Amino acid sequence: MADTSVIHTIGRRKESVCRVYLKPGSGKWDVNGRTLGDYFPRPTLVSAIQQPFTATDSLGRFDVRAKIEGGGVSGQAGALRLAVARALVRSDEGNRGKLRDLGLLTRDARAVERKKPGRPKARKRFQFSKR
């Protein structure tokens, strides 16, 4: 990546990590070698991922290349959304206020709670028997 017009950012959510390379272009998406709609078949996830672009009125002005690893579909979508929002702030600092107001620059720190000993899951208990 010797080109200086390319912006590189990282986003994380749950167990997913996403590296995004944003450059001025025509709005092409390349997510792990596939298009956005191909990689994320659920329209709700696609609209959530594009939320930073719609908030800053820059949909179709940048080409996005993303490499996503780990986690599930929802976590990967959240990681991609955070990385795109961070990249848009890097491209224009004026976007920070709009994205901050919508909560798109905050890393979602929620993760799976660990399983406790003597229980079947994190909070579930085995059936109680009085007699």
MOBEL-V215173 format. One line per field, one symbol per residue. psi: psi as a letter, one per 40 degrees, with the letter a starting at -180 (. if undefined). burial: 1 if it has 24 or more other C-alpha atoms within 12 Angstrom, else 0. Layout:
psi->???
burial->???
This chain:
psi->geheehhhihiihbeihhhhhhihaefihhhfeiiddddgdhdddddddedddddeffheeihhhihhiiaadddddddddddddddddddheeeddddddefeehhhehihiihiieidadeiiihhhd.
burial->00000011111111111111111000001110000100110000110111111111011001111111100011111111111111111110001100100001101000000000000000000000000
